[in-house]
Amino acid sequence: MESLACDYLPHKLQPSFGNNNLKSSHDVEDVSRSSNEPEPWLKTNLVTQPIYNKQEIRNAVEKVTKISMNQVLQINPDLKIQSIASGLFIGSCNWHITIGNTKVAVVSGSSGSQYRHPLPLNLNALANAGVDYLIIDDLQFLQPGGEDKKTTAAQSLALVEKTLYKNLFALFFVRINFFFFELVDKWKPCRMEAM
């Protein structure tokens, strides 16, 4: 059985993983101020409220699906998701989603960060996929500055132009913030019930 990160914390810093609503307390070392007078909040015991037990955390982690770059994940017969690298596999990724005959590309806002990724953004995989809908998380990274930024902006705008030229749709200036994952979770049960 795998251990959790909190298993390695010193006992005094361990969170409480109880199954009841009782408060548990741990002693806190008395740390003195420069005047040798402890801070008032250090005179009392640290009290933690149990939120989840270890088994609940393990069960949640077991439901996480690991996806490699460029791996195609078939959620159900109508829904297919593929992660596409943003730079060099560090940070977030972009997504190519196929829903029936409709293709959607999602470009993450952090894809264009020239400081996060050692390689510049390459949108060729999304551009060559012939998407029907294009969702760009955040266009802040398209602001001018530096050669990498110009390349990123040119690629991103070319993808938007190609999508719009085919009389299709492009949505941008959107903050995803896990909303995308909520859509995928909602889509699965609806499609399963329809079958």
Backbone as CSV, one residue per row, in Angstrom:
resi,resn,N_x,N_y,N_z,CA_x,CA_y,CA_z,C_x,C_y,C_z
1,MET,0.845,-1.173,0.000,0.000,0.000,0.000,0.893,1.239,0.000
2,GLU,0.598,2.169,-0.890,1.388,3.388,-0.975,1.122,4.280,0.229
3,SER,2.158,5.001,0.620,1.974,5.929,1.730,1.688,7.318,1.170
4,LEU,1.025,8.122,1.958,0.698,9.487,1.564,1.812,10.422,2.002
5,ALA,1.882,11.571,1.360,2.919,12.546,1.702,2.828,12.954,3.164
6,CYS,1.608,13.037,3.696,1.456,13.474,5.084,1.977,12.424,6.063
7,ASP,2.187,11.163,5.618,2.733,10.137,6.504,4.159,10.462,6.922
8,TYR,4.841,11.295,6.136,6.231,11.613,6.423,6.399,12.884,7.246
9,LEU,5.312,13.542,7.581,5.396,14.745,8.407,5.709,14.369,9.848
10,PRO,6.428,15.224,10.571,6.610,14.972,11.998,5.250,14.905,12.685
11,HIS,5.165,14.156,13.769,3.883,13.932,14.435,3.173,15.244,14.779
12,LYS,3.934,16.243,15.164,3.315,17.510,15.571,2.669,18.237,14.394
13,LEU,3.079,17.912,13.164,2.512,18.565,11.993,1.497,17.698,11.268
14,GLN,1.287,16.465,11.746,0.360,15.546,11.080,-1.058,16.085,11.144
15,PRO,-1.781,16.080,10.007,-3.193,16.457,10.060,-3.998,15.371,10.744
16,SER,-5.134,15.728,11.238,-5.996,14.762,11.904,-6.865,14.071,10.867
17,PHE,-6.844,12.729,10.848,-7.640,11.958,9.906,-8.635,11.102,10.660
18,GLY,-9.460,11.707,11.465,-10.443,10.949,12.230,-11.716,10.745,11.446
19,ASN,-12.560,9.823,11.915,-13.849,9.581,11.270,-14.977,10.262,12.012
20,ASN,-14.653,11.013,13.041,-15.713,11.658,13.814,-15.506,13.166,13.792
21,ASN,-16.386,13.865,14.413,-16.295,15.325,14.428,-15.596,15.854,15.672
22,LEU,-14.920,14.990,16.415,-14.210,15.429,17.612,-12.912,16.107,17.214
23,LYS,-12.573,17.156,17.926,-11.319,17.853,17.647,-10.178,17.108,18.326
24,SER,-9.044,17.065,17.642,-7.858,16.483,18.250,-6.818,17.582,18.363
25,SER,-5.986,17.502,19.362,-4.981,18.549,19.529,-3.597,17.927,19.579
26,HIS,-2.630,18.684,19.131,-1.234,18.286,19.157,-0.470,19.396,19.862
27,ASP,0.546,19.012,20.609,1.349,20.028,21.285,2.146,20.807,20.259
28,VAL,2.328,22.077,20.518,3.129,22.939,19.662,4.311,23.415,20.482
29,GLU,5.510,23.347,19.871,6.691,23.795,20.596,6.571,25.281,20.908
30,ASP,7.081,25.648,22.063,7.035,27.037,22.486,8.178,27.794,21.807
31,VAL,7.852,28.639,20.840,8.852,29.427,20.131,8.824,30.829,20.718
32,SER,9.976,31.303,21.143,10.023,32.599,21.828,10.274,33.735,20.859
33,ARG,9.767,34.886,21.216,10.031,36.100,20.459,11.383,36.640,20.886
34,SER,11.818,37.694,20.233,13.117,38.274,20.572,13.144,38.765,22.019
35,SER,11.998,39.114,22.563,11.948,39.573,23.948,11.743,38.398,24.908
36,ASN,11.950,37.164,24.408,11.758,35.938,25.195,10.320,35.755,25.658
37,GLU,9.408,36.469,25.052,7.983,36.334,25.342,7.345,35.595,24.171
38,PRO,6.700,34.439,24.383,6.104,33.709,23.258,4.910,34.459,22.667
39,GLU,4.689,34.240,21.383,3.510,34.806,20.725,2.272,34.278,21.439
40,PRO,1.225,35.076,21.564,0.028,34.627,22.280,-0.587,33.361,21.688
41,TRP,-0.585,33.226,20.366,-1.216,32.060,19.758,-0.423,30.782,20.000
42,LEU,0.861,30.908,20.387,1.665,29.718,20.660,1.432,29.171,22.066
43,LYS,0.740,29.914,22.902,0.484,29.451,24.263,-0.606,28.385,24.290
44,THR,-1.398,28.295,23.243,-2.475,27.303,23.194,-2.074,26.145,22.296
45,ASN,-2.788,25.048,22.417,-2.529,23.888,21.566,-3.120,24.111,20.176
46,LEU,-2.447,23.560,19.189,-2.951,23.607,17.825,-4.114,22.628,17.710
47,VAL,-5.252,23.092,17.200,-6.434,22.239,17.077,-6.745,22.057,15.601
48,THR,-6.897,20.808,15.197,-7.245,20.520,13.806,-8.583,19.812,13.750
49,GLN,-9.294,20.048,12.682,-10.593,19.420,12.472,-10.427,18.350,11.395
50,PRO,-10.840,17.115,11.660,-10.709,16.088,10.625,-11.638,16.389,9.444
51,ILE,-11.104,16.260,8.244,-11.903,16.498,7.042,-12.108,15.184,6.301
52,TYR,-11.023,14.527,5.943,-11.069,13.240,5.260,-10.175,12.261,6.010
53,ASN,-10.530,10.995,5.984,-9.616,10.018,6.566,-8.681,9.511,5.473
54,LYS,-7.651,8.754,5.857,-6.645,8.303,4.899,-7.258,7.432,3.810
55,GLN,-8.209,6.603,4.172,-8.819,5.716,3.178,-9.597,6.512,2.128
56,GLU,-10.283,7.564,2.543,-11.009,8.407,1.589,-10.048,9.084,0.611
57,ILE,-8.893,9.512,1.115,-7.894,10.139,0.252,-7.336,9.113,-0.727
58,ARG,-7.017,7.910,-0.233,-6.503,6.853,-1.118,-7.531,6.499,-2.198
59,ASN,-8.806,6.401,-1.814,-9.858,6.083,-2.789,-9.954,7.156,-3.870
60,ALA,-9.812,8.428,-3.478,-9.874,9.523,-4.449,-8.682,9.470,-5.400
61,VAL,-7.487,9.192,-4.866,-6.283,9.139,-5.696,-6.354,7.967,-6.676
62,GLU,-6.958,6.852,-6.263,-7.074,5.686,-7.146,-7.939,5.975,-8.368
63,LYS,-8.819,6.952,-8.296,-9.703,7.281,-9.419,-9.026,8.157,-10.465
64,VAL,-7.829,8.661,-10.158,-7.110,9.525,-11.088,-6.548,8.673,-12.226
65,THR,-6.771,9.101,-13.457,-6.238,8.399,-14.622,-5.007,9.141,-15.112
66,LYS,-3.888,8.432,-15.182,-2.659,9.037,-15.680,-2.670,8.958,-17.200
67,ILE,-2.337,10.069,-17.838,-2.315,10.130,-19.293,-0.934,10.597,-19.730
68,SER,-0.330,9.872,-20.651,0.952,10.279,-21.223,0.700,11.245,-22.371
69,MET,1.732,11.975,-22.746,1.592,12.898,-23.865,1.276,12.128,-25.141
70,ASN,0.373,12.670,-25.922,-0.081,12.108,-27.194,-0.835,10.789,-27.045
71,GLN,-1.134,10.399,-25.828,-1.931,9.190,-25.609,-3.399,9.506,-25.875
72,VAL,-4.070,8.611,-26.577,-5.496,8.781,-26.855,-6.267,8.000,-25.804
73,LEU,-7.179,8.674,-25.134,-7.992,8.045,-24.095,-9.432,7.981,-24.593
74,GLN,-9.929,6.769,-24.782,-11.304,6.555,-25.251,-12.199,6.478,-24.020
75,ILE,-12.966,7.533,-23.751,-13.841,7.577,-22.583,-15.055,6.689,-22.806
76,ASN,-15.685,6.814,-23.946,-16.797,5.953,-24.353,-16.803,5.955,-25.881
77,PRO,-17.726,5.247,-26.541,-17.672,5.185,-28.010,-17.711,6.550,-28.705
78,ASP,-18.299,7.553,-28.076,-18.423,8.867,-28.713,-17.399,9.895,-28.263
79,LEU,-16.678,9.636,-27.188,-15.792,10.648,-26.604,-14.361,10.133,-26.533
80,LYS,-13.461,10.858,-27.216,-12.049,10.500,-27.241,-11.245,11.750,-26.893
81,ILE,-10.261,11.610,-26.007,-9.447,12.740,-25.554,-7.979,12.407,-25.782
82,GLN,-7.218,13.392,-26.262,-5.783,13.209,-26.451,-5.064,14.424,-25.881
83,SER,-4.037,14.164,-25.072,-3.231,15.274,-24.552,-2.109,15.548,-25.545
84,ILE,-1.832,16.812,-25.761,-0.782,17.224,-26.692,0.171,18.133,-25.929
85,ALA,1.452,17.875,-26.064,2.464,18.572,-25.277,2.460,20.075,-25.515
86,SER,2.699,20.810,-24.417,2.951,22.243,-24.514,4.415,22.422,-24.172
87,GLY,5.243,22.596,-25.139,6.660,22.694,-24.856,7.234,21.315,-24.601
88,LEU,7.861,21.121,-23.467,8.562,19.866,-23.194,7.938,19.138,-22.015
89,PHE,6.698,18.752,-22.112,6.026,17.892,-21.141,6.032,18.459,-19.730
90,ILE,6.277,19.737,-19.554,6.307,20.314,-18.217,5.114,21.250,-18.083
91,GLY,4.442,21.182,-16.967,3.299,22.061,-16.767,2.057,21.476,-17.399
92,SER,1.231,22.312,-17.944,-0.043,21.845,-18.488,0.136,21.322,-19.900
93,CYS,-0.943,20.797,-20.435,-0.909,20.315,-21.809,-2.120,20.853,-22.552
94,ASN,-2.089,20.685,-23.848,-3.223,21.054,-24.684,-4.025,19.791,-24.947
95,TRP,-5.259,19.955,-25.410,-6.141,18.799,-25.570,-6.768,18.785,-26.948
96,HIS,-6.879,17.603,-27.498,-7.651,17.378,-28.721,-8.787,16.443,-28.331
97,ILE,-10.010,16.901,-28.500,-11.184,16.147,-28.054,-12.034,15.825,-29.277
98,THR,-12.420,14.573,-29.399,-13.318,14.160,-30.473,-14.617,13.692,-29.847
99,ILE,-15.713,14.344,-30.214,-17.043,13.985,-29.718,-17.863,13.606,-30.949
100,GLY,-18.017,12.315,-31.171,-18.673,11.858,-32.398,-17.840,12.275,-33.590
101,ASN,-18.397,13.090,-34.488,-17.666,13.594,-35.654,-17.132,15.003,-35.442
102,THR,-17.321,15.555,-34.261,-16.890,16.916,-33.959,-15.530,16.893,-33.275
103,LYS,-14.628,17.757,-33.749,-13.287,17.836,-33.168,-13.113,19.185,-32.481
104,VAL,-12.622,19.143,-31.244,-12.423,20.347,-30.439,-10.964,20.392,-30.002
105,ALA,-10.329,21.546,-30.126,-8.967,21.736,-29.627,-9.017,22.719,-28.471
106,VAL,-8.326,22.380,-27.389,-8.237,23.255,-26.218,-6.765,23.612,-26.030
107,VAL,-6.446,24.901,-26.113,-5.074,25.372,-25.932,-4.984,26.014,-24.560
108,SER,-4.175,25.439,-23.699,-4.025,25.918,-22.328,-3.263,27.236,-22.301
109,GLY,-3.645,28.104,-21.381,-3.021,29.413,-21.279,-1.550,29.369,-20.936
110,SER,-1.128,28.361,-20.184,0.282,28.289,-19.797,1.150,27.700,-20.899
111,SER,0.547,27.289,-22.004,1.317,26.704,-23.104,2.347,27.671,-23.659
112,GLY,2.008,28.937,-23.689,2.890,29.910,-24.307,3.951,30.474,-23.394
113,SER,4.011,30.009,-22.156,4.992,30.549,-21.218,6.399,30.162,-21.649
114,GLN,7.184,31.152,-22.046,8.542,30.849,-22.489,9.451,30.511,-21.312
115,TYR,9.006,30.766,-20.095,9.830,30.466,-18.934,9.507,29.098,-18.353
116,ARG,8.317,28.578,-18.619,7.920,27.290,-18.062,8.402,26.129,-18.922
117,HIS,8.436,26.317,-20.231,8.752,25.221,-21.133,10.073,25.481,-21.852
118,PRO,10.983,24.496,-21.847,12.268,24.682,-22.522,12.135,24.800,-24.043
119,LEU,11.078,24.226,-24.608,10.865,24.316,-26.049,9.684,25.236,-26.328
120,PRO,9.691,25.930,-27.458,8.565,26.809,-27.777,7.306,26.002,-28.089
121,LEU,6.188,26.654,-27.978,4.895,26.028,-28.247,4.812,25.580,-29.702
122,ASN,4.340,24.360,-29.910,4.163,23.826,-31.255,2.704,23.426,-31.419
123,LEU,1.971,24.188,-32.196,0.546,23.922,-32.389,0.259,23.105,-33.646
124,ASN,1.294,22.561,-34.280,1.083,21.814,-35.519,0.149,20.629,-35.329
125,ALA,0.276,19.923,-34.214,-0.578,18.751,-33.978,-2.048,19.147,-33.951
126,LEU,-2.352,20.282,-33.327,-3.741,20.747,-33.289,-4.170,21.314,-34.640
127,ALA,-3.276,22.020,-35.310,-3.614,22.620,-36.604,-3.866,21.543,-37.655
128,ASN,-3.080,20.478,-37.619,-3.224,19.406,-38.603,-4.414,18.504,-38.316
129,ALA,-4.987,18.607,-37.137,-6.113,17.744,-36.776,-7.414,18.209,-37.411
130,GLY,-7.446,19.416,-37.952,-8.655,19.932,-38.589,-9.805,20.065,-37.610
131,VAL,-9.643,20.955,-36.629,-10.643,21.076,-35.565,-11.856,21.875,-36.023
132,ASP,-13.009,21.545,-35.436,-14.249,22.270,-35.696,-14.424,23.430,-34.721
133,TYR,-13.976,23.226,-33.498,-14.065,24.251,-32.454,-12.687,24.418,-31.839
134,LEU,-12.326,25.643,-31.558,-11.042,25.950,-30.946,-11.302,26.762,-29.686
135,ILE,-10.799,26.281,-28.563,-10.946,26.996,-27.292,-9.549,27.352,-26.813
136,ILE,-9.285,28.639,-26.660,-7.983,29.089,-26.165,-8.195,29.622,-24.764
137,ASP,-7.487,29.027,-23.815,-7.673,29.338,-22.399,-7.378,30.794,-22.082
138,ASP,-6.268,31.310,-22.543,-5.870,32.659,-22.152,-4.907,33.196,-23.197
139,LEU,-5.176,34.370,-23.712,-4.310,34.933,-24.746,-3.303,35.925,-24.186
140,GLN,-3.107,35.943,-22.884,-2.099,36.841,-22.313,-0.721,36.527,-22.869
141,PHE,-0.468,35.230,-23.125,0.863,34.866,-23.595,1.124,35.350,-25.027
142,LEU,0.119,35.906,-25.694,0.312,36.416,-27.049,0.819,37.851,-27.061
143,GLN,0.992,38.446,-25.887,1.510,39.808,-25.843,2.930,39.825,-26.400
144,PRO,3.292,40.860,-27.159,4.597,40.874,-27.812,5.744,40.924,-26.814
145,GLY,6.896,40.446,-27.268,8.093,40.483,-26.443,8.948,39.265,-26.667
146,GLY,10.068,39.412,-27.364,10.978,38.299,-27.574,10.607,37.477,-28.794
147,GLU,11.592,36.794,-29.349,11.391,35.994,-30.560,10.447,34.823,-30.312
148,ASP,10.580,34.154,-29.149,9.697,33.028,-28.839,8.246,33.480,-28.768
149,LYS,8.017,34.647,-28.206,6.652,35.172,-28.092,6.063,35.435,-29.478
150,LYS,6.876,35.955,-30.397,6.379,36.223,-31.749,5.994,34.920,-32.445
151,THR,6.810,33.885,-32.283,6.514,32.586,-32.892,5.244,32.004,-32.303
152,THR,5.124,32.055,-30.983,3.938,31.533,-30.309,2.687,32.272,-30.767
153,ALA,2.765,33.591,-30.832,1.616,34.390,-31.258,1.243,34.066,-32.695
154,ALA,2.233,33.948,-33.560,1.961,33.655,-34.968,1.289,32.295,-35.118
155,GLN,1.794,31.283,-34.412,1.195,29.947,-34.494,-0.233,29.952,-33.965
156,SER,-0.438,30.601,-32.837,-1.766,30.618,-32.225,-2.769,31.337,-33.114
157,LEU,-2.376,32.490,-33.628,-3.286,33.253,-34.483,-3.531,32.545,-35.813
158,ALA,-2.524,31.837,-36.332,-2.718,31.066,-37.564,-3.733,29.950,-37.342
159,LEU,-3.690,29.322,-36.171,-4.656,28.271,-35.851,-6.065,28.846,-35.741
160,VAL,-6.186,30.011,-35.107,-7.493,30.674,-35.012,-7.987,31.037,-36.413
161,GLU,-7.100,31.611,-37.230,-7.477,32.014,-38.588,-7.923,30.812,-39.416
162,LYS,-7.183,29.719,-39.337,-7.524,28.512,-40.099,-8.888,27.972,-39.676
163,THR,-9.151,27.995,-38.369,-10.429,27.501,-37.858,-11.576,28.393,-38.320
164,LEU,-11.409,29.707,-38.234,-12.463,30.635,-38.642,-12.668,30.636,-40.159
165,TYR,-11.603,30.448,-40.914,-11.693,30.447,-42.374,-12.595,29.317,-42.869
166,LYS,-12.612,28.211,-42.148,-13.443,27.069,-42.541,-14.882,27.242,-42.055
167,ASN,-15.262,28.477,-41.677,-16.602,28.772,-41.146,-16.904,27.959,-39.894
168,LEU,-15.878,27.741,-39.107,-16.059,27.017,-37.856,-15.943,28.021,-36.716
169,PHE,-15.734,27.546,-35.523,-15.817,28.416,-34.357,-14.515,28.437,-33.577
170,ALA,-14.184,29.598,-33.028,-13.037,29.741,-32.137,-13.479,30.558,-30.935
171,LEU,-13.256,30.031,-29.779,-13.552,30.734,-28.533,-12.228,31.028,-27.852
172,PHE,-12.081,32.229,-27.326,-10.836,32.531,-26.645,-11.075,33.515,-25.520
173,PHE,-10.018,33.882,-24.830,-10.077,34.681,-23.608,-10.925,33.975,-22.556
174,VAL,-10.724,32.712,-22.402,-11.478,31.899,-21.452,-10.504,31.354,-20.416
175,ARG,-10.867,31.455,-19.156,-10.091,30.812,-18.098,-10.740,29.473,-17.804
176,ILE,-10.016,28.385,-18.010,-10.620,27.061,-17.849,-10.756,26.694,-16.380
177,ASN,-9.661,26.738,-15.625,-9.713,26.444,-14.187,-10.515,25.186,-13.864
178,PHE,-10.180,24.107,-14.476,-10.774,22.785,-14.255,-12.223,22.697,-14.712
179,PHE,-12.764,23.747,-15.301,-14.109,23.680,-15.862,-14.154,22.629,-16.974
180,PHE,-13.056,22.545,-17.725,-12.950,21.561,-18.804,-13.146,20.149,-18.268
181,PHE,-12.523,19.842,-17.140,-12.625,18.498,-16.575,-14.034,18.224,-16.072
182,GLU,-14.705,19.256,-15.582,-16.096,19.100,-15.158,-16.972,18.739,-16.355
183,LEU,-16.713,19.359,-17.501,-17.481,19.036,-18.705,-17.300,17.578,-19.094
184,VAL,-16.070,17.088,-19.027,-15.801,15.689,-19.371,-16.527,14.770,-18.404
185,ASP,-16.479,15.084,-17.111,-17.162,14.253,-16.115,-18.664,14.235,-16.342
186,LYS,-19.238,15.377,-16.713,-20.683,15.447,-16.951,-21.066,14.723,-18.241
187,TRP,-20.173,14.745,-19.230,-20.462,14.137,-20.524,-20.565,12.622,-20.410
188,LYS,-19.668,11.990,-19.627,-19.623,10.525,-19.539,-20.954,9.921,-19.112
189,PRO,-21.545,10.333,-17.972,-22.800,9.698,-17.562,-23.939,9.954,-18.542
190,CYS,-24.005,11.150,-19.129,-25.081,11.465,-20.072,-25.020,10.542,-21.279
191,ARG,-23.824,10.332,-21.802,-23.677,9.491,-22.984,-23.941,8.030,-22.636
192,MET,-23.557,7.602,-21.443,-23.777,6.215,-21.038,-25.273,5.940,-20.885
193,GLU,-26.024,6.914,-20.346,-27.469,6.744,-20.168,-28.182,6.700,-21.512
194,ALA,-27.659,7.428,-22.498,-28.305,7.480,-23.808,-28.122,6.185,-24.595
195,MET,-27.143,5.384,-24.202,-26.863,4.144,-24.947,-27.801,3.027,-24.574
